[in-house]
Amino acid sequence: MRRIVLLAIYLIPATAFTQVLQLISPDQARKLVITPAVPLLSPLASIAHVYGDVKVQIVIDTQGRPTQLTVLSGWVGLYDVALRSIEQSSYKPFLVDGKPVPVTTVVTLSYNSKTPPAPPINLDNQNAWRLFSEQREACSNALRNPSKPEKQLKPCTESARLAEPLFLTRDGDALEFTYLAASSAFQNNKQFDQALAFANKTLARVADGYGDPTTPGSAYLARAEAEIGLKNLTAANNDLTNAEISIRSAASWIQDDKLKQVYKQKLKQVLEFHARLLTATGNQVEAKAKTDEAATL
């Protein structure tokens, strides 16, 4: 099942559970742990440097397995690895009168700059994974140095090339991230046609059901930037509108106040960018509306 579908399932409200279960505290649950959930960073989280806690409501079934995972709060870029970590944990069954019964509790995983990276997802070719990881890191480092855009193209395009056979039919954010990184590298080198091509590849993945809720907004923004470089201002205007819609949608999934603020700032930046485009095309009324909305965020 593809990742967006999985996230839709994971984010079902807790009230949707069909059975009313006994709630046990996190401290009670920790006393039952056999195999703990170990927090590991996703590729996207390690590059974005956005950390924090992910809170997940789970049901511990009568065999001690974590089931019915429901994300309560946290950054969406950490959902996938948090859920995978919890799925690999195990518990002693909770006993009532000596008999195991299912119970519900909340698990919190904390992520910071010292959290180790997640291992590859069921990858058979470890050498290919190593090469991809090296190029992805080189690409990320190069993108952090905007003064030398020419250093970005080789590692970013190579990491995208290596990612395709590894992740083309897999869930996770690795392929979408490398496509967007390659688009940024070409954009920074003013090769707008190639930047557009990689943005389109990302959106094709979204259309096929891959990526997380943050992916469409980033992809539409990348495509708009490339289209502006190609003087396709009408298309860029449409994509910036779609980017705004996507960012609002992604923000609606977030319950953590600090992360909501991150999304507000991202939306503010896109609105201000959109306002400049509208001003350049002579649409002063809509430009002012975007500027006014940005000022409220």
C-alpha positions as CSV (number, residue, x, y, z in Angstrom):
1,M,0.0,0.0,0.0
2,R,1.4,3.4,-0.9
3,R,2.4,5.9,1.7
4,I,-0.3,8.5,1.3
5,V,-2.9,5.8,1.8
6,L,-1.0,4.6,4.8
7,L,-0.9,8.0,6.3
8,A,-4.6,8.5,5.8
9,I,-5.1,5.3,7.8
10,Y,-2.7,6.2,10.5
11,L,-4.3,9.6,11.0
12,I,-7.8,8.3,11.6
13,P,-9.0,10.1,14.8
14,A,-8.7,8.0,18.0
15,T,-12.5,8.2,18.4
16,A,-12.9,6.1,15.3
17,F,-11.7,3.0,17.1
18,T,-14.6,0.5,17.1
19,Q,-13.9,-0.9,20.5
20,V,-13.6,1.1,23.7
21,L,-10.3,0.0,25.2
22,Q,-8.7,0.6,28.6
23,L,-6.2,3.4,28.5
24,I,-2.9,2.8,30.2
25,S,-0.3,5.5,30.9
26,P,3.0,5.7,29.0
27,D,4.7,4.7,32.3
28,Q,2.6,1.6,32.5
29,A,3.3,0.8,28.9
30,R,7.1,1.2,29.4
31,K,7.0,-1.5,32.1
32,L,5.5,-3.9,29.4
33,V,8.2,-3.2,26.8
34,I,10.2,-6.1,25.5
35,T,11.6,-4.5,22.3
36,P,11.6,-0.7,22.5
37,A,10.9,1.5,19.6
38,V,14.1,3.2,18.5
39,P,13.8,6.7,16.9
40,L,15.7,7.0,13.6
41,L,15.8,10.0,11.3
42,S,14.4,9.8,7.8
43,P,16.5,11.2,4.9
44,L,14.1,14.2,4.6
45,A,14.3,15.0,8.4
46,S,18.1,14.7,8.5
47,I,18.4,17.3,5.7
48,A,15.6,19.6,6.8
49,H,16.9,19.8,10.4
50,V,13.4,19.8,11.8
51,Y,13.3,17.7,14.9
52,G,11.0,17.3,17.9
53,D,8.6,14.7,19.3
54,V,6.2,12.4,17.5
55,K,3.3,11.2,19.6
56,V,1.5,8.1,18.4
57,Q,-1.5,6.4,19.9
58,I,-1.3,2.6,19.7
59,V,-3.3,-0.4,20.7
60,I,-1.3,-3.2,22.4
61,D,-3.1,-6.4,21.4
62,T,-3.4,-9.6,23.4
63,Q,-0.1,-10.9,22.0
64,G,1.8,-7.7,22.9
65,R,1.9,-6.4,19.3
66,P,1.5,-2.6,18.6
67,T,-1.5,-2.1,16.3
68,Q,-3.9,0.6,15.1
69,L,-1.1,3.3,15.1
70,T,-2.6,6.8,15.0
71,V,-0.3,9.9,14.8
72,L,-1.4,12.5,17.3
73,S,1.3,15.2,16.8
74,G,4.7,15.8,15.2
75,W,6.3,16.8,12.0
76,V,5.0,14.9,9.0
77,G,8.5,14.2,7.7
78,L,9.0,12.0,10.8
79,Y,5.8,10.0,10.6
80,D,7.0,7.3,8.4
81,V,10.1,6.4,10.4
82,A,8.3,6.8,13.7
83,L,5.6,4.4,12.6
84,R,8.1,1.9,11.3
85,S,10.0,2.0,14.6
86,I,6.9,1.5,16.7
87,E,5.7,-1.4,14.4
88,Q,9.0,-3.2,15.2
89,S,8.6,-2.9,19.0
90,S,6.9,-5.5,21.2
91,Y,5.3,-5.7,24.6
92,K,4.2,-8.1,27.2
93,P,0.4,-8.5,27.1
94,F,-1.5,-6.4,29.6
95,L,-3.2,-8.7,32.0
96,V,-6.6,-8.2,33.7
97,D,-7.4,-11.0,36.2
98,G,-4.6,-13.0,34.7
99,K,-5.9,-12.8,31.2
100,P,-4.4,-10.7,28.3
101,V,-6.6,-7.8,27.1
102,P,-6.0,-5.2,24.4
103,V,-5.2,-1.7,25.8
104,T,-4.4,1.7,24.3
105,T,-1.6,4.0,25.2
106,V,0.5,6.9,23.8
107,V,4.1,6.4,22.6
108,T,6.4,9.4,22.2
109,L,9.5,9.3,20.1
110,S,12.0,12.2,20.4
111,Y,14.2,13.3,17.5
112,N,17.2,15.6,17.6
113,S,20.4,16.3,15.7
114,K,22.1,13.3,17.3
115,T,19.4,10.8,16.3
116,P,20.9,8.1,14.0
117,P,19.6,7.8,10.4
118,A,17.1,5.1,9.5
119,P,18.5,2.1,7.6
120,P,17.4,1.4,4.0
121,I,13.9,0.0,3.5
122,N,14.3,-3.7,2.4
123,L,17.1,-2.9,0.0
124,D,18.9,-5.9,-1.4
125,N,21.7,-4.1,-3.1
126,Q,23.7,-2.6,-0.2
127,N,26.4,-1.3,-2.5
128,A,23.9,0.7,-4.4
129,W,22.5,2.1,-1.2
130,R,26.0,3.1,-0.1
131,L,26.6,4.9,-3.3
132,F,23.2,6.6,-3.2
133,S,23.8,7.7,0.4
134,E,27.2,9.2,-0.4
135,Q,25.8,11.2,-3.3
136,R,22.8,12.3,-1.4
137,E,25.0,13.7,1.4
138,A,27.2,15.4,-1.2
139,C,24.2,16.9,-2.8
140,S,22.8,18.2,0.5
141,N,26.2,19.7,1.4
142,A,26.5,21.4,-2.0
143,L,23.0,22.9,-1.7
144,R,23.9,24.5,1.6
145,N,26.6,26.5,-0.3
146,P,24.7,28.8,-2.6
147,S,27.8,30.6,-3.7
148,K,29.0,27.6,-5.7
149,P,25.9,26.4,-7.6
150,E,28.1,24.6,-10.2
151,K,29.1,22.2,-7.4
152,Q,25.5,21.1,-7.0
153,L,24.7,19.5,-10.3
154,K,26.8,16.4,-10.3
155,P,26.0,15.0,-6.9
156,C,22.3,16.0,-7.0
157,T,21.7,14.5,-10.4
158,E,23.7,11.4,-9.6
159,S,21.8,10.8,-6.3
160,A,18.5,11.1,-8.3
161,R,19.8,8.6,-10.9
162,L,20.9,6.1,-8.2
163,A,17.6,6.6,-6.2
164,E,15.3,5.6,-9.1
165,P,16.1,1.9,-9.3
166,L,16.1,1.7,-5.5
167,F,12.9,3.6,-4.7
168,L,10.8,3.8,-7.8
169,T,8.3,1.3,-6.5
170,R,8.8,1.8,-2.8
171,D,7.2,4.0,-0.1
172,G,9.2,6.6,1.7
173,D,10.4,10.1,0.8
174,A,13.9,9.3,-0.6
175,L,13.0,9.5,-4.3
176,E,10.8,12.6,-4.0
177,F,13.5,14.3,-2.0
178,T,16.2,13.6,-4.5
179,Y,14.1,14.7,-7.4
180,L,13.4,18.0,-5.6
181,A,17.1,18.4,-4.7
182,A,18.0,17.9,-8.4
183,S,15.4,20.5,-9.4
184,S,16.9,23.0,-7.0
185,A,20.4,22.3,-8.3
186,F,19.3,23.0,-11.9
187,Q,17.3,26.0,-10.9
188,N,20.4,27.5,-9.1
189,N,22.4,26.9,-12.3
190,K,19.7,28.6,-14.4
191,Q,19.0,25.4,-16.4
192,F,15.3,25.9,-16.0
193,D,14.2,23.1,-18.4
194,Q,15.9,20.5,-16.4
195,A,14.7,22.0,-13.1
196,L,11.1,21.8,-14.6
197,A,11.7,18.1,-15.6
198,F,12.6,17.1,-12.1
199,A,9.7,19.0,-10.5
200,N,7.4,17.2,-12.9
201,K,8.9,13.9,-11.9
202,T,8.1,14.7,-8.3
203,L,4.5,15.6,-9.2
204,A,4.1,12.4,-11.2
205,R,5.1,10.5,-8.0
206,V,2.5,12.5,-6.1
207,A,-0.2,11.6,-8.7
208,D,0.7,7.9,-8.3
209,G,0.1,8.2,-4.6
210,Y,3.6,8.5,-3.3
211,G,5.1,11.1,-1.0
212,D,3.9,12.6,2.3
213,P,1.5,15.6,2.8
214,T,4.4,18.1,2.4
215,T,5.5,16.8,-1.0
216,P,3.0,18.5,-3.3
217,G,3.5,22.0,-2.0
218,S,7.3,21.7,-2.4
219,A,6.9,20.2,-5.9
220,Y,4.5,22.9,-7.1
221,L,6.8,25.6,-5.7
222,A,9.8,24.0,-7.5
223,R,7.8,23.9,-10.8
224,A,6.7,27.5,-10.4
225,E,10.3,28.7,-9.9
226,A,11.4,26.8,-13.1
227,E,8.5,28.2,-15.1
228,I,9.3,31.7,-14.1
229,G,12.8,31.1,-15.4
230,L,11.3,29.9,-18.6
231,K,8.9,32.9,-18.8
232,N,5.8,30.7,-18.4
233,L,4.2,33.1,-16.0
234,T,0.6,31.9,-16.3
235,A,1.7,28.4,-15.5
236,A,3.8,29.6,-12.6
237,N,0.8,31.5,-11.3
238,N,-1.3,28.3,-11.3
239,D,1.4,26.3,-9.6
240,L,1.9,28.9,-6.9
241,T,-1.9,28.7,-6.2
242,N,-1.6,24.9,-6.0
243,A,1.4,25.2,-3.7
244,E,-0.6,27.4,-1.3
245,I,-3.5,24.9,-1.3
246,S,-1.1,22.0,-0.7
247,I,0.7,23.8,2.2
248,R,-2.6,24.7,3.9
249,S,-3.7,21.1,3.5
250,A,-0.5,19.8,5.0
251,A,-0.8,22.2,7.9
252,S,-4.2,20.9,8.7
253,W,-2.7,17.5,9.5
254,I,-0.5,19.1,12.2
255,Q,-1.5,19.3,15.9
256,D,1.8,20.6,17.3
257,D,1.7,24.4,17.7
258,K,5.4,24.8,16.9
259,L,5.2,22.9,13.7
260,K,2.0,24.8,12.7
261,Q,4.1,27.9,13.0
262,V,6.7,26.4,10.6
263,Y,4.0,25.8,8.0
264,K,2.6,29.3,8.5
265,Q,6.0,30.7,7.7
266,K,6.3,28.5,4.6
267,L,2.9,29.7,3.5
268,K,3.9,33.3,4.2
269,Q,6.9,33.0,2.0
270,V,4.9,31.4,-0.9
271,L,2.2,34.1,-0.6
272,E,4.9,36.9,-0.8
273,F,6.5,35.2,-3.7
274,H,3.2,34.9,-5.4
275,A,2.4,38.5,-4.8
276,R,5.7,39.5,-6.5
277,L,4.7,37.4,-9.5
278,L,1.2,38.9,-9.7
279,T,2.7,42.4,-9.4
280,A,5.1,41.7,-12.3
281,T,2.1,40.5,-14.5
282,G,0.1,43.6,-13.6
283,N,-2.4,42.0,-11.3
284,Q,-2.2,44.5,-8.5
285,V,-5.5,43.5,-6.8
286,E,-4.6,39.9,-6.3
287,A,-1.1,40.8,-5.4
288,K,-2.4,43.0,-2.6
289,A,-4.7,40.2,-1.4
290,K,-1.7,37.8,-1.2
291,T,0.4,40.4,0.6
292,D,-2.4,41.2,3.1
293,E,-2.9,37.5,3.8
294,A,0.9,37.0,4.3
295,A,0.9,39.9,6.8
296,T,-1.7,38.0,9.0
297,L,0.6,34.9,9.3
